[in-house]
Amino acid sequence: MYENPKQFLDALGGYRSVAMRLGKGSTTLHGYLTAGRFPARFFDAMVKLSREKGALPPPDHFFTFDPLLPISAAPLLTCQTGAHPDQNERAA
């Protein structure tokens, strides 16, 4: 397993090589590398690239995925009936 994003990029040929495959500038990818996390939108491409190179896939924590909100903090969503999902369950 990789200890940091740099080890992961090195396994794929270095940040310049990966930047070219992603269609990004090397300074852009180096900036993400310096920050320690990549945008979530790069995840699928980097997983595919790691397969191509025969390397381990990157761990999720190297990316800026949005966390799942706890139920109490999630906005209320409505079903087709217009009622909150919990209300539909109670009515059934």
Helices and strands as residue ranges (DSSP letters): H 5-11, H 15-22, H 26-35, G 40-42, H 43-53, G 60-62, G 71-73, H 85-91
